[in-house]
Amino acid sequence: MPPEPFFAGPGIDRADALRARPDEVAALLGNERATAVMWSDGAPALGIDGRLQWQSVAGDEPLFLGLDNGVPRFSTLPDGTVPTDSRAHFGMLGQLAPDDAPLFAAALSLANWHRRHGFCSVCGSPTDPNRGGWSRECRSCSAEHYPRVDPVVIMLAEHNGRMLLGRQPQYPPGRYSALAGFVEPGETIEAAVARELFEEAGIRVTNVRYLASQPWPFPSSLMIGAIADSTGAALVIDRTELDDARWFTRDEVKAALTGDGGASFLPPPRFAIARTLLEHWVAGSAS
Amino acid sequence: MPPEPFFAGPGIDRADALRARPDEVAALLGNERATAVMWSDGAPALGIDGRLQWQSVAGDEPLFLGLDNGVPRFSTLPDGTVPTDSRAHFGMLGQLAPDDAPLFAAALSLANWHRRHGFCSVCGSPTDPNRGGWSRECRSCSAEHYPRVDPVVIMLAEHNGRMLLGRQPQYPPGRYSALAGFVEPGETIEAAVARELFEEAGIRVTNVRYLASQPWPFPSSLMIGAIADSTGAALVIDRTELDDARWFTRDEVKAALTGDGGASFLPPPRFAIARTLLEHWVAGSAS
């Protein structure tokens, strides 16, 4: 079996039912074992072992993450300057311990959402955290707002045994990866996959199959990985989105994934679901 | 093959690339074939044939839906009172022509989003439609906001050949349907399925498989349909969410789907993806 995507896994017990009981959350905050996320440069801080760093709670931690083998875990909004470019965080992902990755994703996505939702989109008034930090309520119109999760399709397209990959302008030299795009209102996953592949590469696809999913906390996406069959090989590349797109053979993908020095391209990093999709394809589990 | 979910399908050509070219959208607005959605009670109006009703564009239609076999289609925000309870619209879904359902979903979801996003969540200032209505931009801080699509998992759980279904308090008498819940930040689809089934019914599941997806414009969800294997049959029902939950045999589900008068429950309506999931299971394509 190919590995699970990075950031996947059950994470901790979110204990959702407690969010509606502020007295119980307050009691957990007073629990001597309770700890809160430490932040560094706008992301959860990691120790040298790649594990999340925790500190004792200090008063009014507004975000209740859940119960970690009985330990109450809280989060706050990070202080200081927040990198606006999510790629600033990618360097640390190579260090992050896989077991802590789901909680890292939850804490960072939730913080990213709170940072940009201090005001009510309905009436413009200030909002305050509610439900242990899993919503915000407007002080004026009482509208309740919930954290966003943006579904994104990310997909491989196959034709005659070859796989379509593309490169975005900001990628490191030589890297090719799966094409991707946001699911829009009124679309299925399958329709979004077909639309994005046509828009970005000019191909028409059939037989869209779901493969795996991954939370992606930059700022708060749900990556939905799929594979589809292209009806042809001719490409019309959208140069506003992509530097290039090309078909690669299975041998080329295998060489890239094994880190072969002579590989024809640099594969996506281990923490990207695009790599998991390529591993599925090479292993034959995506057919 | 079981049918596709209602609201599924490619819909019209969204012509996304034009959204970044306001001059071209304005030219399409002046096209003599251009038409705009008619609204009735907060939803797109239907004719007696169940088709969407269109009117000529009147000046400043801010939302560009796309090209419908070359015909430019626009939308506005609906006037008048908007039903706050989405179930007010369910009656009309039985009339809606399946071919028009994807466009109905796109227009209604987009309108639902604009209605609640007149102000910037970052700074509280007014926002204006941008990109042909596919974003809103803040007049003050220039933050750009994109339409929300909220991913929801909706799932069947199987144990010893029986299927778990539940009923929400607002269902009509006798109806049972698939359990469902929002995907949260930091979760995979598979983790959300497992969490929701444990929270609402107290069961632990393995082997979560994706089946189908559906846009759901009340207000703007992406329903992600799945099936999982339960490790046991004992239920702990969350009575704040559900009136009841029960295991049903395949014969019971078959009888319900065929409208058998002696069926032990009323199945979900044809426009709900829960029904599609049950059809998959009965057809054996969900194994």
Contacts between the chains, C-beta under 8 A, distances in Angstrom:
chain1	res1	chain2	res2	distance
A	5	B	188	7.4
A	7	B	186	7.6
A	7	B	188	7.8
A	8	B	188	4.7
A	8	B	190	7.4
A	8	B	191	7.2
A	9	B	188	7.6
A	9	B	191	6.8
A	10	B	191	5.3
A	10	B	194	6.5
A	10	B	195	7.6
A	11	B	186	6.3
A	11	B	187	7.2
A	11	B	191	6.6
A	14	B	184	7.0
A	14	B	195	6.6
A	16	B	195	7.7
A	16	B	199	5.9
A	17	B	199	7.0
A	17	B	238	7.5
A	17	B	240	7.9
A	102	B	186	5.9
A	102	B	187	7.7
A	102	B	191	7.4
A	103	B	186	7.2
A	105	B	185	7.3
A	105	B	186	4.0
A	106	B	184	7.4
A	106	B	185	5.7
A	106	B	186	2.7
A	106	B	187	7.5
A	107	B	186	7.4
A	108	B	186	8.0
A	109	B	185	3.4
A	109	B	186	5.4
A	110	B	185	5.3
A	110	B	186	7.4
A	113	B	185	6.8
A	116	B	121	5.9
A	116	B	122	5.1
A	116	B	143	7.5
A	117	B	121	4.5
A	117	B	122	7.7
A	118	B	121	7.2
A	118	B	122	7.1
A	118	B	123	8.0
A	118	B	124	7.7
A	119	B	119	6.4
A	119	B	120	6.5
A	119	B	121	5.4
A	119	B	122	6.9
A	119	B	123	6.3
A	119	B	124	3.6
A	120	B	119	6.5
A	120	B	121	7.4
A	120	B	124	7.5
A	121	B	116	5.9
A	121	B	117	4.5
A	121	B	118	7.2
A	121	B	119	5.4
A	121	B	120	7.5
A	121	B	121	4.9
A	121	B	145	7.6
A	122	B	116	5.1
A	122	B	117	7.7
A	122	B	118	7.1
A	122	B	119	6.9
A	123	B	118	8.0
A	123	B	119	6.3
A	124	B	118	7.7
A	124	B	119	3.6
A	124	B	120	7.5
A	124	B	124	4.3
A	124	B	125	6.9
A	124	B	126	7.1
A	125	B	124	6.8
A	126	B	124	7.1
A	134	B	184	7.7
A	143	B	116	7.5
A	145	B	121	7.6
A	146	B	150	7.8
A	146	B	182	7.3
A	147	B	184	7.1
A	147	B	185	5.1
A	148	B	148	6.0
A	148	B	150	7.8
A	148	B	185	7.9
A	149	B	150	6.9
A	149	B	151	5.6
A	149	B	182	7.6
A	149	B	183	5.4
A	149	B	184	6.9
A	149	B	185	5.7
A	150	B	146	7.8
A	150	B	148	7.8
A	150	B	149	6.8
A	151	B	149	5.6
A	151	B	151	4.7
A	151	B	222	5.3
A	182	B	146	7.3
A	182	B	149	7.6
A	183	B	149	5.4
A	183	B	222	5.8
A	184	B	14	7.0
A	184	B	106	7.4
A	184	B	134	7.7
A	184	B	147	7.1
A	184	B	149	6.9
A	185	B	105	7.3
A	185	B	106	5.7
A	185	B	109	3.4
A	185	B	110	5.3
A	185	B	113	6.8
A	185	B	147	5.1
A	185	B	148	7.9
A	185	B	149	5.7
A	185	B	215	6.8
A	185	B	217	7.2
A	185	B	220	5.1
A	186	B	7	7.6
A	186	B	11	6.4
A	186	B	102	5.8
A	186	B	103	7.2
A	186	B	105	4.1
A	186	B	106	2.7
A	186	B	107	7.4
A	186	B	109	5.4
A	186	B	110	7.4
A	186	B	215	4.9
A	186	B	217	6.8
A	187	B	11	7.2
A	187	B	102	7.6
A	187	B	106	7.5
A	187	B	215	5.7
A	187	B	222	7.7
A	188	B	5	7.4
A	188	B	7	7.8
A	188	B	8	4.7
A	188	B	9	7.6
A	188	B	212	7.8
A	188	B	213	4.6
A	188	B	214	6.3
A	188	B	215	6.3
A	188	B	222	7.8
A	189	B	213	4.3
A	189	B	222	7.3
A	189	B	224	7.3
A	190	B	8	7.4
A	190	B	213	6.8
A	191	B	8	7.2
A	191	B	9	6.9
A	191	B	10	5.3
A	191	B	11	6.7
A	191	B	102	7.4
A	194	B	10	6.5
A	195	B	10	7.6
A	195	B	14	6.6
A	195	B	16	7.7
A	199	B	16	5.9
A	199	B	17	7.0
A	210	B	210	4.0
A	212	B	188	7.8
A	213	B	188	4.6
A	213	B	189	4.3
A	213	B	190	6.8
A	214	B	188	6.2
A	215	B	185	6.8
A	215	B	186	4.9
A	215	B	187	5.7
A	215	B	188	6.3
A	217	B	185	7.2
A	217	B	186	6.8
A	220	B	185	5.1
A	222	B	151	5.3
A	222	B	183	5.8
A	222	B	187	7.7
A	222	B	188	7.8
A	222	B	189	7.3
A	224	B	189	7.3
A	224	B	224	8.0
A	238	B	17	7.5
A	240	B	17	7.9
